[in-house]
């Protein structure tokens, strides 16, 4: 049997698989199959369909085509691979829509026409089995899935013994990827609170944590294959993992040349309840600078918090932000603070009103005036998925009601909080090291450090892409920096 995995990229509340990240799903699947597996990206398929697999050169006036940017080593042989393929496994699904600098996730509406003429068996896997939507402020994408011979739910609500071996064996697909990838590592699934009105995680997975030794074996295997960038991101809260400190320590001891070790999701309550702040201190000690605790605050409005069963009160969120700043605000060797909070805000939740924005601004201003730092504020309109409490209770009622205010609310946060916060985080003349040149926009090159939610830096020249540079900061935009190559 000849298998091909088509990775259309995934983004969920508890995990990211959009390049430069390599998500868990294609690895688990590849490791579970006895036969050799071809790994393709949606970019490979687009390039084949649009340009017969010929890479198009970017003119100086153009922007890099991110729809065909993330090619595999198989990109020149797509026709032959597809002809040999007996089973095509499509991994797809966006549950947390975002903006992506150098990747464009596939949608069902895009992918189905691209594969409908293939004579092989077709299986849909990944978060799309529960729905997908690339854009916030909309319902899940409705598509006819009859093209697929199977819609496979087996990657959800499984016991970790099932992927104990396949997670290690599946690391081999990195050999088919020529560019640098951050390996998204899963520590657990399900949410121990599991009540947020908009979240899809509770009905995808029951709470379970991976064995520490199994996680370590997977990381060591990737490390042996040359990977040096890792994020412990496939979980709802890193602080909830029972052996968090020991895991970080063991990763460092076994993989001493790791260049990036970051985490992702964090519940503010767990930060505040962390006895003597031991997990926070361990993250600062064992992880690499530029690290971010993505705090799922969603709203500072008590009414919205109550109506949507959110995880944190404003006071607890504020205390968590203070704690992380206390231990992590010192600059690291790469020019970025060692460990800072980032917060998520969502528009369109149940009971949202003008008061919601007022409460958000009150607390954001308090954080800024107290000289604390937020590494990033992620603002998005909620995507509404079937079977969530939000869908069942109000659907898009509040999205429609307040949509006319969203640009104004967002812009005020960007102008009054993000902009001055960036100046505090990275003042002019700061040297940010190891910035990876990703795309062009005319004569400007956009770069980022490799890591979790890195700052975007624009340099007014066309630098060679996919190389690293040290950048001196010369200016600040609302959510990005301006710089010049130095050293």
C-alpha positions as CSV (number, residue, x, y, z in Angstrom):
1,X,0.0,0.0,0.0
2,X,1.4,3.4,-1.0
3,X,0.5,6.2,1.5
4,X,0.8,10.0,1.0
5,X,0.1,12.5,3.8
6,X,-1.1,15.9,2.6
7,X,-0.5,18.4,5.3
8,X,-2.8,21.4,4.9
9,X,-1.8,22.7,8.4
10,X,-3.7,22.9,11.6
11,X,-4.3,25.6,14.3
12,X,-6.3,24.7,17.4
13,X,-6.7,26.1,21.0
14,X,-4.2,23.4,22.1
15,X,-1.8,23.1,19.2
16,X,-0.2,24.7,16.2
17,X,0.9,23.0,13.0
18,X,1.3,25.9,10.6
19,X,4.9,26.4,9.3
20,X,7.4,27.1,10.6
21,X,5.8,24.7,13.1
22,X,5.5,21.0,12.3
23,X,2.3,19.7,14.0
24,X,1.8,16.4,15.6
25,X,-0.9,14.8,13.3
26,X,1.3,14.0,10.3
27,X,4.0,12.6,12.5
28,X,1.7,10.3,14.5
29,X,0.1,9.0,11.2
30,X,3.4,8.5,9.5
31,X,4.7,6.6,12.5
32,X,1.7,4.3,12.7
33,X,2.0,3.1,9.1
34,X,4.2,0.1,8.2
35,X,4.7,1.2,4.7
36,X,7.0,4.1,3.5
37,X,5.1,7.4,3.5
38,X,5.4,10.4,1.3
39,X,4.9,13.7,3.1
40,X,3.5,16.6,1.0
41,X,2.3,20.1,2.0
42,X,-0.6,22.0,0.5
43,X,2.1,24.3,-1.0
44,X,3.5,21.3,-3.0
45,X,0.0,20.6,-4.4
46,X,-0.7,24.3,-5.2
47,X,2.6,24.7,-7.0
48,X,1.9,21.5,-9.0
49,X,-1.6,22.6,-10.0
50,X,-0.8,26.2,-10.7
51,X,2.7,26.1,-12.1
52,X,3.4,22.5,-12.9
53,X,5.8,22.4,-9.9
54,X,8.0,25.2,-11.3
55,X,9.0,27.7,-8.6
56,X,8.1,31.3,-9.6
57,X,10.7,34.0,-9.0
58,X,9.7,37.0,-7.0
59,X,10.2,40.3,-8.8
60,X,11.5,43.2,-6.7
61,X,8.1,44.9,-6.7
62,X,6.3,41.7,-5.5
63,X,5.4,40.1,-2.3
64,X,6.6,36.5,-1.6
65,X,3.9,34.0,-2.6
66,X,3.3,32.4,0.8
67,X,0.8,29.9,-0.8
68,X,3.8,28.0,-2.3
69,X,6.5,28.9,0.1
70,X,6.6,25.8,2.3
71,X,7.7,23.1,-0.2
72,X,9.0,19.7,0.7
73,X,11.9,17.8,-0.9
74,X,9.2,16.0,-3.0
75,X,7.9,19.2,-4.7
76,X,9.4,18.3,-8.1
77,X,7.9,14.8,-8.1
78,X,4.3,15.5,-7.2
79,X,2.8,14.0,-10.3
80,X,4.6,10.7,-9.9
81,X,3.9,10.5,-6.2
82,X,0.2,11.1,-6.7
83,X,0.0,8.5,-9.5
84,X,1.6,6.0,-7.1
85,X,-0.5,6.9,-4.1
86,X,-3.2,4.4,-3.1
87,X,-4.3,6.2,0.0
88,X,-4.2,10.0,0.5
89,X,-4.5,11.2,4.1
90,X,-5.5,14.9,4.2
91,X,-4.6,16.7,7.5
92,X,-6.6,19.9,7.8
93,X,-8.3,22.1,10.3
94,X,-8.2,25.6,11.7
95,X,-10.1,26.2,14.9
96,X,-8.1,29.3,16.0
97,X,-7.9,31.6,13.0
98,X,-4.9,33.8,12.8
99,X,-2.6,35.8,10.5
100,X,0.4,33.8,9.2
101,X,3.5,35.5,8.0
102,X,4.9,32.8,5.7
103,X,2.2,30.1,5.3
104,X,-1.4,29.8,4.0
105,X,-3.4,27.0,5.5
106,X,-5.6,25.0,3.2
107,X,-9.4,25.1,3.4
108,X,-11.8,22.4,2.5
109,X,-13.2,24.5,-0.3
110,X,-9.7,24.8,-1.7
111,X,-8.5,21.3,-1.2
112,X,-11.5,19.3,-2.4
113,X,-11.3,20.5,-6.0
114,X,-7.6,19.9,-6.0
115,X,-7.9,16.2,-5.1
116,X,-11.3,15.2,-6.5
117,X,-9.8,13.7,-9.7
118,X,-7.3,11.5,-7.9
119,X,-8.3,7.9,-8.2
120,X,-6.9,6.9,-4.8
121,X,-8.7,6.3,-1.5
122,X,-9.1,9.7,0.4
123,X,-9.2,10.1,4.2
124,X,-9.8,13.4,6.0
125,X,-8.0,13.7,9.3
126,X,-7.1,16.5,11.7
127,X,-9.3,19.1,13.4
128,X,-11.4,19.5,10.3
129,X,-13.4,16.4,11.2
130,X,-15.0,18.7,13.8
131,X,-15.1,21.7,11.4
132,X,-12.7,24.3,10.2
133,X,-12.7,28.1,9.5
134,X,-9.7,30.1,8.4
135,X,-11.3,33.4,9.3
136,X,-12.5,34.8,12.6
137,X,-16.1,36.1,12.9
138,X,-17.6,33.3,10.9
139,X,-19.3,29.9,11.3
140,X,-17.3,26.8,10.5
141,X,-16.8,26.0,6.9
142,X,-19.6,23.9,5.4
143,X,-18.5,21.5,2.7
144,X,-19.6,18.3,1.1
145,X,-17.3,15.6,2.5
146,X,-18.6,12.8,0.2
147,X,-15.3,13.0,-1.7
148,X,-13.6,11.4,1.2
149,X,-13.9,7.6,1.7
150,X,-13.4,8.1,5.4
151,X,-13.6,11.0,7.9
152,X,-11.2,9.7,10.5
153,X,-11.7,10.7,14.2
154,X,-9.0,8.4,15.5
155,X,-6.5,11.2,16.3
156,X,-8.8,12.4,19.0
157,X,-9.8,11.0,22.4
158,X,-7.2,8.3,22.2
159,X,-5.0,6.8,25.0
160,X,-1.4,7.9,24.8
161,X,-0.2,4.3,24.8
162,X,-1.5,4.3,21.2
163,X,1.1,6.9,20.0
164,X,3.9,5.9,22.4
165,X,5.9,4.4,19.5
166,X,4.5,6.1,16.5
167,X,5.3,9.5,17.8
168,X,9.0,8.5,17.8
169,X,8.9,6.6,14.5
170,X,7.0,9.5,12.8
171,X,9.9,11.9,13.4
172,X,11.3,10.5,10.2
173,X,9.1,12.7,8.0
174,X,11.4,15.6,9.0
175,X,13.8,14.1,6.4
176,X,11.4,15.2,3.7
177,X,11.3,18.8,4.8
178,X,14.2,21.0,3.7
179,X,13.6,24.1,5.8
180,X,13.8,24.8,9.6
181,X,10.8,23.7,11.6
182,X,9.8,24.2,15.2
183,X,8.7,20.8,16.4
184,X,5.3,21.1,18.3
185,X,5.5,18.6,21.2
186,X,2.4,17.3,22.9
187,X,2.3,16.9,26.7
188,X,-1.3,16.3,27.2
189,X,-4.8,16.7,25.7
190,X,-8.2,17.7,27.0
191,X,-8.9,20.6,29.4
192,X,-9.2,20.1,33.2
193,X,-11.6,23.1,33.3
194,X,-13.2,22.6,29.9
195,X,-16.1,25.0,30.0
196,X,-15.2,28.0,27.8
197,X,-18.1,28.7,25.5
198,X,-16.2,28.9,22.2
199,X,-13.6,26.1,22.7
200,X,-13.6,22.9,20.7
201,X,-11.1,21.1,22.9
202,X,-13.5,19.6,25.5
203,X,-15.4,17.6,22.9
204,X,-12.3,16.5,21.1
205,X,-10.4,15.0,24.0
206,X,-10.7,13.8,27.5
207,X,-8.0,14.9,30.0
208,X,-4.8,12.8,29.8
209,X,-1.1,13.5,30.2
210,X,1.7,11.8,28.3
211,X,4.4,9.9,30.2
212,X,7.5,12.1,30.6
213,X,9.8,9.4,29.3
214,X,7.7,9.1,26.1
215,X,7.9,12.8,25.5
216,X,11.6,12.8,26.0
217,X,12.1,9.9,23.6
218,X,10.3,11.8,20.9
219,X,12.3,14.9,21.4
220,X,15.6,13.0,21.5
221,X,14.7,11.3,18.2
222,X,14.1,14.6,16.5
223,X,17.3,15.9,18.1
224,X,19.2,13.0,16.6
225,X,17.7,13.9,13.2
226,X,19.2,17.5,13.5
227,X,16.2,19.4,14.9
228,X,17.1,22.1,17.4
229,X,13.8,24.1,17.7
230,X,11.0,22.8,20.0
231,X,7.9,24.0,21.6
232,X,6.0,22.2,24.4
233,X,2.8,23.6,22.9
234,X,0.3,20.8,22.4
235,X,-1.6,21.3,25.7
236,X,-4.2,23.6,27.2
237,X,-1.9,24.6,30.1
238,X,1.8,23.7,30.5
239,X,1.6,24.4,34.3
240,X,-1.0,21.6,34.6
241,X,1.5,19.0,33.4
242,X,2.3,16.9,36.4
243,X,6.1,16.7,35.8
244,X,6.7,20.1,34.2
245,X,9.9,20.9,35.9
246,X,11.4,17.5,35.6
247,X,10.5,17.4,31.9
248,X,12.3,20.8,31.2
249,X,15.4,19.6,33.2
250,X,15.6,16.3,31.3
251,X,15.2,17.9,27.9
252,X,18.1,20.2,28.7
253,X,20.3,17.4,30.0
254,X,19.7,15.1,27.0
255,X,19.7,17.7,24.3
256,X,22.3,20.3,25.3
257,X,22.5,22.0,21.9
258,X,18.9,22.9,21.6
259,X,18.6,26.5,20.2
260,X,14.9,27.1,21.1
261,X,12.9,25.5,23.9
262,X,9.6,27.3,24.4
263,X,6.1,26.6,25.8
264,X,2.7,27.9,24.8
265,X,-0.7,27.8,26.6
266,X,-0.9,28.7,30.2
267,X,-3.9,29.1,32.5
268,X,-3.4,32.2,34.8
269,X,-5.0,30.4,37.7
270,X,-2.2,27.8,37.6
271,X,0.5,30.4,37.5
272,X,-0.9,32.0,40.7
273,X,-1.4,28.7,42.4
274,X,2.1,27.4,41.5
275,X,3.7,26.9,44.9
276,X,6.6,29.3,45.4
277,X,6.5,30.0,41.7
278,X,8.7,26.9,41.1
279,X,7.4,26.2,37.6
280,X,7.8,29.8,36.5
281,X,11.4,29.8,37.8
282,X,12.1,26.5,36.0
283,X,10.8,27.8,32.7
284,X,13.1,30.8,33.0
285,X,16.0,28.6,33.9
286,X,15.7,25.8,31.4
287,X,13.9,27.4,28.4
288,X,15.4,29.8,25.9
289,X,14.8,33.6,25.8
290,X,11.9,35.0,23.9
291,X,9.6,32.5,25.6
292,X,5.9,33.4,26.0
293,X,3.1,32.2,28.3
294,X,0.0,32.5,26.1
295,X,-2.6,33.4,28.7
296,X,-6.2,32.5,27.6
297,X,-7.8,35.5,29.3
298,X,-10.2,36.2,26.4
299,X,-12.0,39.1,28.2
300,X,-11.5,41.3,31.3
301,X,-15.3,41.9,31.6
302,X,-16.7,40.0,34.6
303,X,-20.1,39.6,32.9
304,X,-18.5,38.1,29.7
305,X,-16.3,35.9,31.9
306,X,-19.3,34.5,33.8
307,X,-21.6,34.1,30.7
308,X,-18.9,32.2,28.8
309,X,-17.4,30.2,31.7
310,X,-14.0,31.6,31.1
311,X,-11.0,30.4,33.1
312,X,-9.7,33.5,34.9
313,X,-10.9,36.6,36.7
314,X,-9.2,39.9,35.9
315,X,-7.4,40.0,39.3
316,X,-6.0,36.5,38.8
317,X,-4.9,37.3,35.3
318,X,-3.2,40.5,36.5
319,X,-1.4,38.5,39.3
320,X,-0.2,35.9,36.8
321,X,1.2,38.7,34.6
322,X,3.0,40.2,37.6
323,X,4.5,36.8,38.6
324,X,5.8,36.0,35.1
325,X,7.2,39.5,34.7
326,X,9.0,39.2,38.1
327,X,11.0,36.2,37.0
328,X,11.2,36.5,33.2
329,X,11.5,40.2,32.2
330,X,15.3,40.2,32.2
331,X,16.8,40.3,28.7
332,X,18.3,37.1,27.4
333,X,21.3,36.5,25.2
334,X,19.2,36.8,22.0
335,X,18.0,40.3,22.9
336,X,14.5,39.3,24.0
337,X,13.2,39.1,27.5
338,X,13.6,35.5,28.9
339,X,9.9,34.8,29.6
340,X,6.9,37.1,29.4
341,X,3.1,36.8,29.3
342,X,1.1,37.1,26.1
343,X,-2.7,37.5,26.3
344,X,-5.5,36.4,24.1
345,X,-8.7,38.6,23.7
346,X,-11.7,37.5,21.7
347,X,-14.5,39.6,20.2
348,X,-18.0,38.2,19.7
349,X,-18.5,36.3,23.0
350,X,-21.8,36.0,24.7
351,X,-22.9,39.2,26.6
352,X,-20.3,41.3,24.9
353,X,-21.0,45.1,25.0
354,X,-19.2,48.5,24.9
355,X,-18.6,47.8,28.6
356,X,-16.4,44.8,27.6
357,X,-14.0,47.1,25.7
358,X,-13.9,49.5,28.6
359,X,-13.0,46.8,31.0
360,X,-10.3,45.4,28.6
361,X,-8.8,48.9,28.3
362,X,-8.9,49.5,32.0
363,X,-6.9,46.4,32.8
364,X,-4.5,46.8,29.9
365,X,-3.8,50.4,31.0
366,X,-3.2,49.2,34.5
367,X,-0.7,46.6,33.3
368,X,1.1,49.2,31.3
369,X,1.2,51.9,34.0
370,X,2.5,49.3,36.5
371,X,5.6,49.0,34.1
372,X,4.8,45.4,33.4
373,X,5.4,43.9,29.9
374,X,3.1,41.9,27.6
375,X,5.0,40.2,24.9
376,X,1.9,40.2,22.6
377,X,-1.8,40.8,22.6
378,X,-3.6,38.5,20.3
379,X,-7.0,39.9,19.3
380,X,-9.4,38.0,17.1
381,X,-13.1,37.6,16.3
382,X,-14.4,34.2,17.5
383,X,-14.9,31.5,15.0
384,X,-18.1,29.6,15.8
385,X,-18.1,25.8,15.8
386,X,-21.0,23.4,16.0
387,X,-21.6,21.8,19.4
388,X,-19.8,24.5,21.4
389,X,-21.9,26.3,24.0
390,X,-21.5,29.5,22.1
391,X,-23.0,27.9,19.0
392,X,-25.9,26.3,20.9
393,X,-26.7,29.5,23.0
394,X,-26.3,32.6,20.8
395,X,-24.5,31.6,17.6
396,X,-23.3,34.9,16.1
397,X,-25.7,37.3,17.8
398,X,-23.0,39.3,19.5
399,X,-20.7,39.2,16.5
400,X,-23.4,40.9,14.5
401,X,-24.4,43.3,17.2
402,X,-20.9,44.7,17.9
403,X,-19.1,44.2,14.6
404,X,-19.2,47.9,13.8
405,X,-17.1,48.6,16.8
406,X,-14.4,46.0,16.4
407,X,-12.0,48.0,14.2
408,X,-12.2,50.9,16.6
409,X,-11.7,48.7,19.7
410,X,-8.8,46.9,18.1
411,X,-7.1,50.1,16.9
412,X,-7.3,51.7,20.3
413,X,-5.6,48.7,21.9
414,X,-2.9,48.7,19.2
415,X,-2.3,52.5,19.5
416,X,-2.5,52.9,23.3
417,X,-1.1,49.6,24.5
418,X,0.8,47.6,21.8
419,X,2.8,50.5,20.4
420,X,4.2,51.8,23.7
421,X,4.6,48.3,24.9
422,X,6.8,47.4,22.0
423,X,9.0,50.4,22.7
424,X,9.4,49.2,26.3
425,X,10.2,45.6,25.1
426,X,12.7,46.5,22.4
427,X,13.9,50.1,22.6
428,X,15.8,51.6,19.7
429,X,19.4,50.2,19.4
430,X,18.3,46.9,20.9
431,X,20.1,44.0,19.1
432,X,17.9,41.1,18.3
433,X,19.9,38.1,17.3
434,X,19.2,35.2,15.0
435,X,16.4,36.7,13.0
436,X,15.3,34.4,10.2
437,X,14.5,36.2,6.9
438,X,11.2,34.8,5.7
439,X,9.5,36.8,3.0
440,X,9.7,39.9,0.8
441,X,7.2,42.7,0.4
442,X,8.6,44.7,-2.4
443,X,12.0,46.0,-1.2
444,X,11.3,45.1,2.4
445,X,12.4,41.9,4.0
446,X,10.4,40.6,7.0
447,X,12.3,38.6,9.6
448,X,11.5,36.8,12.8
449,X,13.4,34.9,15.4
450,X,12.5,31.2,15.4
451,X,10.3,30.6,18.4
452,X,6.8,31.1,19.8
453,X,5.0,34.2,18.6
454,X,8.2,36.0,17.5
455,X,8.2,39.7,16.8
456,X,8.2,40.6,13.1
457,X,11.0,43.0,12.0
458,X,11.0,44.8,8.7
459,X,14.3,45.7,7.0
460,X,14.3,48.1,4.1
461,X,16.4,45.9,1.8
462,X,16.0,42.5,0.1
463,X,18.1,40.2,2.2
464,X,18.7,36.6,1.2
465,X,15.8,34.6,2.5
466,X,16.0,31.6,4.8
467,X,19.2,32.9,6.4
468,X,19.7,34.4,9.9
469,X,20.8,37.9,10.7
470,X,21.3,40.1,13.8
471,X,19.1,43.2,13.6
472,X,19.4,46.5,15.4
473,X,16.0,48.1,16.1
474,X,15.5,51.5,14.6
475,X,11.8,52.0,14.9
476,X,8.4,50.7,16.0
477,X,5.1,50.0,14.2
478,X,1.9,49.0,16.0
479,X,2.7,45.4,16.2
480,X,6.1,45.0,14.5
481,X,9.6,46.5,14.5
482,X,11.8,48.3,12.0
483,X,15.5,47.5,12.0
484,X,18.8,47.2,10.1
485,X,21.3,44.4,9.8
486,X,24.2,44.7,12.2
487,X,27.3,42.7,13.2
